[in-house]
């Protein structure tokens, strides 16, 4: 996965937006004003931070050296994925989608429905 693919994937979800609250170098991907991923797309070492269920976050870190506690984030709920080819692209896409789903699942029902999101999707 390269920076363009990462950005495109993050923006492929209903209602997702790219914002820059931490400066022009850090892309923060949000849905309904809530962050689900962030990355410095132009960095030498491409990484993306994603939200994760705490028990799954720990299991992923134990299983994959390229999955680290969230950099400058709540380490209980966030993982940082090093995009170096050691994790399959599909696994990273799934983790980003899971992060989006976690955030959307906490939105009011009407907002979830407006996004076309259902708990079983």
Secondary structure by P-SEA (a helix, b strand, c coil): ccaaaaaaaaacccbbbbbccccccbbbbbccccccccccccccbbbbbbbccaaaaaaaaaaccccccccccccccbbbbcccccccaaaaaaaaaaaaaaaaaaccaaaaaaacccccc
